[in-house]
Amino acid sequence: MKKEELIFCPLGGSGEIGMNMNLFAYGNETNQKWIIVDTGVTFADDSIPGIDLIYPDPGFIIDKKDDLLGIVLTHAHEDHIGAISHIWPDLKCDIYATPFTAVLIKEKFKEKKIDITSSLKIVKLNGNIKLGPFDIEFVTLTHSILEPNGLSIKTPSGTVLHTGDWKVDPNPLIGDKINEKKLKEIGNSKVLAMICDSTNIFSPGRAGSESDVRESLLKIMSLKSKRIVVTSFASNVARMETVFYCAEKINREISLVGRSMNRIFKAAKQCGYLQNVKNPIDPRDSKKFPREKIVYLCTGSQGEPMGALKRIVKGIHPDVFLEKDDTIIFSSKIIPGNEKKLYSLHNDIVKQDIELVTEETDFVHVSGHPNREDLKDMYNWVKPNSIIPVHGEHRHMNEHIRFAKEMQIPHALRVENGDIIRIFPGKNPEIVDKAPSGRMYLDGNIGVGENSPSIKERKNISQNGYLEITLILSNSGKLNKPIISYRGIPEHNFDEKIVFEMEDEIFNTCRTFSMKNRNQEKNLIELVKQNCRKIIKAKTGKKPFTNINIARL
């Protein structure tokens, strides 16, 4: 029997920012137990029509679900919990989370009409759980959401620190400061490997504190004389409290706009946070207040088409409208990949003579991820033998490895999704195998693979249009005039002459077949499809997705 091994395997979040899902295993070939750390999503772009959410393919761990001890969640951001209600039904295991994360998890399962109560285990802050060979200690960190946790994962072979998302915020405003004492204790116990956030590795200095943002926002908002709209990530409860604080200081009421903003507010209240803020005004009642006496805090900071801010700017929100000389403050980062839609929204705002305030013009945001000085602190506290960078694109992780060498870390390993890394035994972690990995697309409410026919067909239709032809046959096998309909094909050259040309081609093709013989239908359909697509390709340059029906009277 082989010696027991400690294994790490990322299925998402290594080689990309978002969609975090990580596996740990301990044991030997005959008795190996697994845990999952986080199950996140990423958001689709316009290249995948009809898809909003993407999450890691869980097939590898589903095959091992009998040896799965549970899902452990570090914090409640969507890129760490967004896939849980889609993946869990195939696993049916226990879920471990701190109170605020647990409230949001319940909401996710409630939307899917799943009662998760018996499987959701709430862990107190800085608490411990024991899952088979894994003794897991939650370590309070600071981030841009409530209750972020690092995980000290102790096994009979040694300890791994999985940081999750974090930064060093000396004054986080809401929640505890980073548990420096506990991190030093973990470091003194000898850490085999630290699996660490790489998002801001290119950023010098420190990420900054929420208290600094509060001061700056108060100065900015106190100078505005008309309506103020602030947009931010709904999950950033400290920023939410800051906007409440600033509104009160400048003698204004505040109204929350957007489903996510209200959901997070209620969850924070339920967990004992935001106890000293005044109640927000319902957006439907906000019209009763003069524009100089109201602040709106709304969703849509990334220009999301259905976000509250986009609808407000377009003038289609039922309760909130804007006028000349109002102010919109984007208290958020421009996430890479969102520049196009955000700059388009910024232009729409400016064209309406509304003042625009962003991170590019004023100090209105600090990141929730560690800059280089923050990372130095973590390295000095934990003193790991090895660093495994995650939560970044390949360029981030590569730079993180260079940084680790500057910090005199003995060993650093670059990994990507699907790599199976043996942390112990061995002098240093090494990649020993490859697990199947990939992406699942949430298509409606069904998870489909990257090569799903529905995705391929939709892409084809979006690029080339749609052509449908119905062949109507009498009982005697006579072909009546076919019904031809189309969508998304350029109209300039698509006139009656092309329709007549296709009709002639259909009749000519059908003459070569015995129309009474149903066994020939498949070949007939394929040939009609090919010939009609050729006609449209020649006339328009498009090869539409084509559907042929045969109707027998």
Summary of the structure (lengths in Angstrom):
residues: 553
radius of gyration: 28.3
end to end distance: 70.5
largest distance: 88.8
contacts: 1876
relative contact order: 0.11
helix: 33%
strand: 27%
